[in-house]
Amino acid sequence: MLDGVITGKTRGPRRVVLHGVRGIGKSTWAAGAPRPIFVQCEDGIADIGADRFPKSESFDDVLKRYQELYEGKHDYQTVVTDALDGLESLIHAEVCKAEGVESIEKIGYNKGYDFALPFWRKILGCLDCLRDERGMNVILIAHSQIVKFEDPEQANYDRWTLQVHKKAAAVITQWADEVLFGTYKVFIRTTKDGFGKEKARGINNGERVIKTTERPSHVAKNRLDMPDEIDFPKKGGFALYAGYVEAHHGKGEATEIRKPEAKKKAAVAS
């Protein structure tokens, strides 16, 4: 067993989740990754010009796209799923069909969201096969929503998180190597009203940033020793992120890409 011990850092394709407010440039950021191909679960990337499959209309459509990338001959290096809330709708439709109900809420006691988790794990398992066996980077695009966070140590507060059910969000964030939050940089300006009282206003000049570490205001994480905040330019944003990957692992280290194994191939197809 000791012959199988691995030492040092292992460099390989990344599993990245990027969430943020609508229109901030998440898909454009992902399109800057090496040779990307988009698996569409909603419309919205036609103006970007990136290679893409037709919009998926069902959960099975999504699996078929992954299957084609796993088995087919191609030179794509990154698979981008855009966006998770659209994928969640397809998963919920699958759960409703299996349970014979019109809405996932009708299953009762939040059990519908528990029933959805195996479908999410199936998605992540397929993406792991593409990463491990085909050497592809994996990017998941998500919109953000504000939810109430119940803190056991202090008063509850609002925070930005993925716009999917909290049970699915927990599975996805645990699986990812990086969870990045794209937002606008806010500057606080204090002014006085007519009665001399100070009033704080949040102002932004359109400058965008990516938050890389967990804070009370948002969900994020990284395994690359990144600073808490990095620039989010309209062009070249992914290259900035890739620079931190290179800095963490070193340019000289090669990525190991294993050949597809029959067992894993069957797991994607099933």
N, C-alpha and C positions, 0 to 999 in steps of 0.2 A: 504493500500500500504506500510506503514512503517513496517509492519510485515515481509516484504520480504527484508529488508535492510541487506546486508552482511557486516560484519566487519572483519578486519584483513586480512592476506594473505591467499590465497587459493592455496593449493598445488595439482597439478594434472599432468598428462602426458604432455610432452613438445612437441612443434612444432619447429623443428630445421632444418635449411638449412645450409649445409656445402658445400662451393664452393672452388675451388682451381685448380691449374694447373694439367694437366694429369699425372697420375702415382705417385702422392704424397702420396696416401694412404687414400683417402676419404672413399672408400668402406670398407677397413679394419677397419677404425675408427668406422663406422656404425655397422659393424659386432660385435663390442664389446659391443653394447647396450644389454639390457636384452631381451633374447629370440627373436631375430630378424627374420623376414621373408622378403625376397626381392621381390619386384615387378620390374622385369627387363624390361627396355625399350631399352637396348643395351646389347651386350655381354661384358664380362670382369670380372666376379666375380667367374668363375669356380674354379680358384686356391685358392680362399678364403675358400671354403667349407661350406659357410653359406646356410641355407635352402632358397629355392627360387622357385618361379613359373617359368614355361617356358617363354622365351622371348615373350613379348607382340608385336604382329604384327599390331595391330590397336588400336584406342582409345577405342573401345568397349571392347577389351581384358583387358585393364587396369581397366575399370569399373567393369568387371566381377571378377577380382582378389580381388578388394576391397569388392565387394558383398559377395564373398565366405568368406572373413575374418569377415565380419559383421554378417552373418547369421550362419556360421559354428561353430562347436564345436572344439576348439583348445586352446592351452595354450601359444600362441605367445603374447608377450608383446610389440613388436615394429614392425611397418611396415616401410620399407625402399623403397623409389622409386628411382631407379638408371637407367639413369640420366635424368635431366630435358631437356637437349637439344634433347635427343632421344624422350622424351614425346612430346616435341614441334613439332617434325617432324610428329608424329602421329596426333596431333591436327590440324596442317596445312593441312594434307592430308584430314582430315574430312571436313575442311572448303572448300577446293578445290572441293571435291565431291559435297557438298551442293550447291556451286556456279557454278558448271560446268566449271571450269577452270583447266589448267594444273599446274599453279604455283600461289601461294598466291600473288606474286608481280603483277600478271595480273589483280587483282581486282581493282587496281588503288587508288591513293591518300592515301595509307597506310590503306585503309578501311579493307583489309584482316586481319590485325593485331587487329583491333577493333572487327571483327567478331570472332576472336579466343578467346577473353577474356571470353565470357560465358562458353567456354569449360574449360578454366583454373579454373574458379570459381566453375564449377561442380566438378573438381578434388579436390579442396580445401574443398568443402562442404562434399564430401564423406570422406575425411580424418578427418574432424571435427567430423563426426559421429563415426568413428572408435575410435577417441580420447575420445569423450564425453560419448559414449554409451558402448564401449567395453574396455575403459581404456587403450588404446594402445598409446605408444609414437609414434610420427611421425617424420621421418627423410627424407628430400629431398636432394639428392646428385646432385650437379651441377658442370660442368666445368666452368672455369673462362675465361674471355676475357678482353682485354684492349679496352676501348672506350673513346672517347673524351667527357669530362664533361664540359658543358657550365655553368660556374659560373657567376651569374648576378652581383657579387660584384668585381670580379677581372678577370684576364686573364684565358682563358680556359686551361684545363690540362687533361692529361690522367689518368685513374684510372681502377683498376680491378673491374669487376662486373660479375653477372651471365651471362652465355653464352646462353641467350634467348633474345627475342626482349625486348626492354626497357619498353614497356607497360606491358608485362607479368611480367617482373622483378619487376616493381613497385607494382603490385598486390601481388606477392609472398612475397616480403620483408615486406610489411605492415602486412600481415597475420601472419608471423612467430613470435614466441617468441624470438628465437635467429637466427641470420644470422652470421655464422662464416666463416672466410677466412683462408684457409690453404696455407701456403707458406714456402719458405726457408728463413732462417735468413741471411741477407746480411750484411757483414762488409765492410766498406769503407777503402781502403788503398790508401794513397797518396804517389806517387813516383815522381821523377824528371826525365825528359827526357834529351837528350844529350845537350840541350840548357839551362838547368837549370829551365825549366818551370815545375810547379807542375801539376800532372795529377792524377785524382781520378779514382780508379777502384773498382767495386763492386765484392766482393769475398764471396762465401759461402762454408762451409765445410760439407754440407749435413744436417746441423741442421735444423729441421722443427719446425715451430711455428704456432699457431692459433691466428689470430687477431680477437678481439671481439667487438671493437667499431669503429664507423665511423671515417674515416680519408680521407684527399684528395686523398690518394693513393688507397683506396679500399672501398667497400661497406661492412658494418658489423653492427651488433647491438646486445645488450643483455639486458635482464630484471632481471639480477641476481647480479648486482653490481660486475661483474667480472673485473679483471685487464685488461688493454688494450691488453695484450699479454700473452698467456699461452703456455706451452710445448705441442708438438705434437709428442709424442714418437711412435715408430713402434708398440709397444704393450701397452695396458692400457690407450690409449688416451681418450676413452669415459669415463672411470672411473674417470679421472681427471675432466672432465666436470661435471659428476654426483656429484662429491664432492662439486662443487659450488652450485648445486641445493639444496643439503642437507644443506649447510651452510646458504643459503638464507632463506629456509623455516623451517629448524629445523627437526631433525630426528624423533621427536615424533608425527608429524602431519600426519594424515592418508589421503590417496587419496580417494576421493569419486568416486565410479564407479556406475553410474546409469544403470538400466536395459533398454534394447532397448525399445523405444516407437514405436507404430505402425506408427505414422506420420513420424518420422525420418526414419524408416525402408523403408517406401514408397519413401522417398526422395532419398535414396541410389539406390533403384531399378529403379527409373524413368530415 
